[in-house]
Amino acid sequence: MAKKYQDMDIAEKIEVKKRKIKKLFKELPSDKAQFADGLIAQFAVTSVTLERLADEINSGDLIEDFVQGSQSLRRESPALKSYNTTIKSFTTLSKSLLDLLPEKAQKQAGNELMGFITQPKAAGKP
């Protein structure tokens, strides 16, 4: 019986994402495919990282109390700050991957890639 996505460890989730993404780019010429492999690996890591950060954000507060010496401050959660930075990388990687595809394939692949973030649990199902 196949392991459920939510029961996988981080490395397994990354591999599931890589395999799923590679299917979108299987028709690339070899010169582009070699470049795409590195982007796909980074995209998979970024996608899983975003899932982890989203879980942390959803289970905690967006703004937290922070004490530094005698000062008490309110600040954005470190997980939220990391999420915002990581989502920018995700967007850049998405664009770079899509730019490798012929124009007619870009829209469909773009919708599927965005599914990795808008529906992260479903995106990882085999």
Secondary structure as the mmCIF struct_conf table of DSSP 4:
data_model
#
loop_
_struct_conf.conf_type_id
_struct_conf.id
_struct_conf.beg_label_comp_id
_struct_conf.beg_label_asym_id
_struct_conf.beg_label_seq_id
_struct_conf.end_label_comp_id
_struct_conf.end_label_asym_id
_struct_conf.end_label_seq_id
HELX_LH_PP_P HELX_LH_PP_P1 ALA A 2 LYS A 4
HELX_RH_3T_P HELX_RH_3T_P1 TYR A 5 ASP A 7
BEND BEND1 MET A 8 MET A 8
HELX_RH_AL_P HELX_RH_AL_P1 ILE A 10 LEU A 24
TURN_TY1_P TURN_TY1_P1 PHE A 25 GLU A 27
BEND BEND2 LEU A 28 LEU A 28
HELX_RH_AL_P HELX_RH_AL_P2 SER A 30 ASN A 58
TURN_TY1_P TURN_TY1_P2 SER A 59 SER A 59
BEND BEND3 GLY A 60 GLY A 60
BEND BEND4 LEU A 62 LEU A 62
STRN STRN1 ILE A 63 GLN A 68
TURN_TY1_P TURN_TY1_P3 GLY A 69 SER A 70
STRN STRN2 GLN A 71 GLU A 76
HELX_RH_AL_P HELX_RH_AL_P3 PRO A 78 ASP A 99
TURN_TY1_P TURN_TY1_P4 LEU A 100 LEU A 100
BEND BEND5 LEU A 101 LEU A 101
HELX_RH_AL_P HELX_RH_AL_P4 GLU A 103 THR A 118
BEND BEND6 GLN A 119 GLN A 119
HELX_RH_AL_P HELX_RH_AL_P5 PRO A 120 ALA A 123
TURN_TY1_P TURN_TY1_P5 GLY A 124 GLY A 124
#
